[in-house]
Every structure is written in C-alpha cells, then in structure tokens.
Amino acid sequence: MHTRLVLDRQKSAIEASMVDFNVLIKDGIVTDTARIRRILPTIDYIFQQKAHAVIIISHLKRLYGKVESKYSLAPVAAELQTLIPNRRVRFLNDCVGPDIEEACRSCDEGDVILLENLRFHSEEEGLLPKDEQGQRKSTSKNASKKFRASVNLPYKAAGLLLQQELEVFAKLLDQNCSNSSNKSFLAILGGAKLLTKYKLILHLLSKVNTMIICGALSWPSLNIGDEKEQDVIALATVDAQQQGDQDPLDGMLGLDCGPASSALSEQKIMEHQTILWNGTPGVYEYQENFSTGTKHLLEAIGKATTENGAMSVVCGKDTTALVAKWSYQGKLSHVSTEGNAFLESLEGKSLPGLAALSPRQ
C-alpha cells in the first residue's frame, strides 16, 4: 500500500472515481444504500481539494455486454442526488464514446457525473463484442484494451474507502501470531464449497492460530456433501469436531450448526484478539429455522469486539449482507465492502485494480 498513490497526494481539475455500486435494485429503487453512502466522504474530500467535478464509474451485475434496463445505474444516480442535495448529480446513458467524453469535459463546476453500467459493454469483462450472428468479432481483437484505455487517466490513486480496506488488510496480514504471546488470530470460514476456498484456507493456515471451518466447508470432514470434495487433501489436523449423535444420511444436507458447535465457537472467539469471518454456518437466507447458528456466531464476534476489544473483520458479499440485515455493523471493527476482492487478497493474489494505481511520487 505504501508504494501506491493515495487520494491525499493527488489533485486535478476533474476526478474520475471507480467505485462499487453493485447494489440491489427492486422496482427501480435502491433497497440498500450502504455502498452509496460509503463513497460520500470520498466525494466530499475530492471537492475540498478544489476539484472542478467528479465522474463516478461503476459496474452492476455480470451481464457480459447484454444491456438490461433493470440493471441501469439510473436509480443509483437518483439515490445519490437524494444523499447530496447540495450538488447536481448528472446521469449519462453510456460510459464510453465521443458524446460521453464531451459531456464530461463540458460539465459545470461542482457536478457529480455518474456513467452508465460498465458491464453493458462486453469489453469490461474482457470479452470481444458480438456480431449480428452472436459470434465474437475477430476484427476487435484489441477491443478490451481499447475499452479500458478510454478512461486512461495520467494518475490513479486509492480513494478513502479503498485506503481503509487496505489498512485493515495490512493489519490482518501483519499479525505474526506464532511469535506473539499477547495477540492471537482466528479465522472463521464457512459458506461455499471447499474447492472454492482451498487456496484461501492454505494461505491463512500459516498466519492464524485457530481456524474454524463451518457450513458446507465442513462437509468433507463429516463425510457428507459432494463426492468430489471427499478427495480434497487434508490441509491441517482437525483439533475439534462437533457432530450430532445421528450420522448424516445419503442425500441429506447440513443446514445449520447445533448448540455444541455454537458453544465451542464462542469459546474460541472469546480467546482471540483478531477475528476474520467469511461464510456462514447455516443457510440463514432460506428459512429462519436455519439462522440460529449464524446469529450466535455473529453475537459472539460482536461480544468479543465490544467487551474484549478484539479486532473483528467481516468480508464477503453474503456475510456482510447478513450483518446489515441484522444491523450489527456498529458492534464490529470493520465490515468490508470489497466482496470477493478482499478474499482474493487474502489468498495472496495480486489484484489488477491495486496494481494499476500510480506509484507514490
């Protein structure tokens, strides 16, 4: 992070800000404005630095170039206008092209301009556009590079929200738990299938003191779930395992953890000073009956944070969504807005968005 340009070191007449407005829109209304609200301090800061205008660029859903009006960012622009009534928010119905460039160049001082969904263009996801027969155009071999170069600015700096994410990320990975007697690091991983989080588990094993694996991730050790995952090589010795008296039957699923697992998890949570959580133990989104284990886990993490002063970090789209659903943000240290990108960083991957930032001068 310290080698890359951040917002407080960069000033220009017009600032273009790449954000994540991947929000839920229902009947033309943004139902959760958290992601929009979190970008407001960055907009304010940019104008405090005497910027002429701010251009906001974002994507919504994975559309692979298909234009669907229900995924237009127009409702986001309307919500943004409500949140910053003292400024004019202009919505442009595309994100590239001569008309869009001219509209941005000729904007009035103080304008906030939101461009249309980047993913209405297939090039945004590294795909070539299709012809009338649905075939990828071979003549557009460099389309993706040209598309991304259309917003090729001389300087690229991390905004305030990204800076915050990077600082939290650095604190997590700076934990040298094996050499510390005062602090300890616990990772709680659940949710998706083990094959999707194999690399994340492997990378974190050398950094954490304790790892709790729950939800579908625990199925291979219980001999249930997808047969393909039964062949996954064990990464570490399982120190404790909670399983009911009745063995799972073929075709059955594990939909929540029980009281014994919840009690053991709470005990471990209260013993650690750094807690990372991604993925739930139960399918809380389907039925309230399967949310008990997840709620208990969230309450325990909140208790460790507020009573023990633990640093708690929650990441992943589904996990952060439940934190918002149960209004628990105020009892946790940090709720990431970066979704899968945060997880990929924890896997040790180099993220293109960070690599593209200009070096400090």
N, C-alpha and C positions, 0 to 999 in steps of 0.2 A: 504493500500500500504506500509506503513512504517514498517509493521511487516514481509514483504517478501523480499527475497534476490533479489538484482538487479545486473546488469552486472558488475558494477564497484567494486563489492565486491567479485567477483568470478573469479578465474583464473584456467586454466587447460591446459594440453598438446593439447587435441583435443576438440573443442567446437562443440556441436550439436545445431543448431538453428532451432526451429519450427517457420515457417513463413506462411504468407497467400499469395501465388502466384495464387490465384483464378482469373486469368486474362482471357481476351478474346483472343482467338487464331483463326485466319482465314487463311486457306490455308497454315498452318504450320508457320505462322508469328504472333508474339505477336503484337496486334494492339494498346494496351495501356500499356505502360511500367511504369506507375506511381508506382504501387505496388512494382515492382522490384527495381526501383530507391530508394525508401524509405528505403530499407533494407541495402543499400550500406554503410551508416555510421556505422551500427552495425558490418558489416563485417570488415571494416577498424579498428574499435575500438578493436575488438577481436584480430586482428593481432598485433595491437600496444601493447597489453598485452602479447606478445610473445607466442601466441598460435601456435602450430605446424600446424594445419589445421582446416578448418571449414566445418562441414557437415550440409547441409541445407535440411530440411524436410518440405514437404508441401502437400496439397491436391488440387484437382481441380474438380469442379462439384460434384454432388451427383450421384454416379454410382452404389452403393450397391454391389460392388465386381465385376461388369462387366468390363472387360478390353476393352476399346475402344481406338484405336491408335490415334484418333483425339484429345483425351484428355491427351495424354502423355505430360510430362513436358520437353521433349527433346527440343522443341522450346524455352522454358524458359531458359534452360541451354545455348543455342546459344546466346540469347539476353544478358544474364548475362556475357558471355565471351566478348561480344562487349563492355559492360559497364565497365568491369575491365580487359582490355587487358594485364595488367602487371602481371596477375596471371593466372594459369591454372585452368580452370573450367572442372571438370570431371562429366559426367552424367552416373549414374548407372541405369540399366534397371529394377531394382526392389528396394524394400525398406526394405526387411527382408530376412533372410536366411544366411547360413554359408558363401557363396561366397561374399555376400554384407558386412558381418562383416569383412571378411579377407581383402577386398578391402579398407575398411575404416581404418583398423589397419595398413596396409602397405602403406598408402598414403605418398606422398612426402611432405616435408616441404613447406608451402605456398599454398598448394592445397585448392581449394574450390570444395566440392563434393555435387552435387545435386542428391538426391534419386528420384526414380520414384514415381508417384502419389500414395499417401497413399490409396486413395479410389478405387484403383484396387483390394483391399482386402476388403471383406465384413466386416471383423472384425473391421476395422477402424470406422465403423458406428454402432458398437455394434451388428452386425448380425453374425450368425454362417455360415460357408461356406456350399455350397450345394453339394449334390452328383450328380451322372450322371442323376438321375431322377428329379433333381431340388428340392429335399427335403433337409431341413436343417439337417446337420449331428448331431445326438444326441450324438455321441461319442466326439464331440468337444465342450462340454458344457462350458469349460473354455477358448475357443479359443480367445474371445475378450480380456480377461485379459492377456493371454499369449502374444497376439499380441502387446498390448500396453506396456507390460513389456520388449519387445525386444529392446526398446530404453530407458531402465530404468537406468538413469544416477544418480550418487550419489548426484549431486546438480542441481537444476533447478532455473534459475534466469530470471528475466524480462529483455528483451533486450531494446535497446534505444527507439525503436518505441513504444513498449508496455508501457515503462515508461512515454513517452509523453502522450499517451492516458489516462493513469491512473491519471496523474497530471491534465489534462483537466477535466476528470470525477470528480475528487475530488473538483475542483473549482466550478463546476456546482452544485454539491450536498451540498457544504458548504454554498451556498447562503441562508442566513436567511432573506429572503426578508421582512417578516412580521414585523421584528424588525429593519429594516434599512430604513432610510429616504433618503439615498444617492444613493442606488443602487436598481435596480428592475430587475426581471427575467420574460422573456417572452418565452413561448413555442409555436411553430407553428407546428401543426401536421396535416398531410394530407395523401393522397395516398390510402393505403389499407382500407379494410372494418373495420368498428368499432369493430367488435367482435375480430379482431386480435390485437387491440391496447387498449382494455378496461383496462387491468391491468396497462399499461404504463400511460394512462390518469389518472387513480385513484391514482397512486403513485406520479405523478407530481403535482397533484392538491394542495397538502399540501406544495409545495415548490415554486410554481410560483405565480407571481402577476396577470399575464394575460395569458390566453391560447386562441390561435386562432385555430379553427378546420375548415379545408377546404377539398376540394376534396370529395372523397367517404365517408370520415368520417362524413361529414355534412349532408349526405342524410337523416338519420332518423329524424333529426330536421326539414327537409323540406318535410317530408312525401313522399319521393321517394326512390327507390332502393329496396333492398332485404326485403321482408316482415318479415323475421326472425329478422332483425335488428330493426324493429319498436318496438319490445318488450324490447329492451335494456333500463334498468332503467336509468333515467337521473342522472348524477353524480354531476352536478352543475347547477346553474341558468345561462341561456344564457343572457348575458348583451346586446348584439347587434347582429342583424341578417340582412344580406343583401340578398334580393331575388328579382328577376325581376317582372315586372308587370304581366307577363303572367305565370299562375301557370303551373308547370310541368304536362305533360300528362302521363297516364299509358304507361309504356314501354319506356319512354324517360330516357336518362342519362344526368348527369351533367358533361360536358366535359371541362369546364373551369370556372373561376370566372369572373365577369364583372367589369367594371370601378369603380362602387361604392364600391364593396368589396375590390378592389385593393387599393383605396384611403384610406379606413378605416384601412386596414392592414398596409399601410405605416405610417399612423399617429401613430398607436400603436407601431410599430417598432422603430420609432424615439424617443419615450418616454422612452425606456428601455435601460439599460446598459448591460444586459446579455440576449443573444438571442440563443435559441436552435431550430433548424429546422430539421424536418424529414417528408418527404412526400410532394408531390406537389399538388397544387390546380387543375391543368389541366393535361390532357393526352398528354403532350408535345411530347412523343415519337412516336405518331401515325401520327399527322398532325401538321404542323407549325401553322395552324389556332388556335390550342388549346394550344399554348405555351405562349400566351400574359400574362396571369395572373401569370404564373410561373416565367417568365422573370422579370416582375415588382416586384415580391416578392424578387427575388434574388438581383435585383438592389437596392431595399430599404435596405436590410440587409447589402449589401456592403457599401452603403452610411452611414448607422449608424455606421459601423465599422471604416471607413476611416475618417469621419467627426466628429463623436461624441465620438470616442474612445471606442465604445461598444465591448464587448467580444462576438463574434459570433461563434457558433459551428454547423456544419452541419454533420449529420450522416445518415446511411442507404445507402445501395448499390445504389439504383436508384437515390436518391437525390445527392449523391456525384458524380455519373456518369454525371449528367447534369451540375454540377459545372465544371467538367473537359471539358465537351463538349463545354461550353461557355467560357472557360478559365478565370474563376473567382476566382481561388484559392488565388491569391495574394491580393484580396480585403476582405478576410475573416480571422478570427483569427485562426480557426482550421477546417480542413476537415478530418473527421475520416476515417481510413482505416479498422475499425473493423466490419463494416456491422451490422448484427443483434446482434452480441455480445455486442456492445455498447448499443443498445436498451434494451437488456435483463438486463444489469447492471442498467439501469435507471428504470427498473421495480422493482428493488430490489432483483433480483435473484442472487444466488451465482454461479459463473462460474467455472466449473471444471478446466479450464486452469489456473485460478488465484489461486484456492485452492491448486493446485499441486505444486506451487512454494515453494522452500525451505524457511524456516524461516530465518530471519537475525541472524547472529552469533555474 
